[in-house]
Amino acid sequence: MTTTGTTARLLDLGEAWTLSGSVELRPEPFGALAYDFHTRRLSFLKSRRLVDVVRALGSRDDVAGALDDCGVAAPERPAYLAALGALADGGLIQRRADHSQEDRTP
């Protein structure tokens, strides 16, 4: 789903993430171009649904909520979590400081 050729971490479904403030997404027929204005790094998101998930991250309580909103079925989630992990490793998405698992009450 991304151009990253290395193995990325899997994001935790209960964590809150968002698009990094220095990153802009430009929609493309294949998905989107992601450009980081700080690092000048260009990345490709090769799925429109992945773009939707990345955009949804900032408005949902956690990764699971963003995946739910975008209709990502359970069998597809490992691939999406890996793609999001690659985006996190590249600094394109970041953990949200305003919402963490430790802040939740059971």
Protein Blocks (a to p, Z undefined) as FASTA:
>chain_A
ZZbfbdcddddfkbccdddfkbccdddfklpacddfklopacddfbfklmmmmmmmmmpf
bfklmmmmnopafklmmmmmmmmmmmmmnopaccdfkbcfklpcZZ
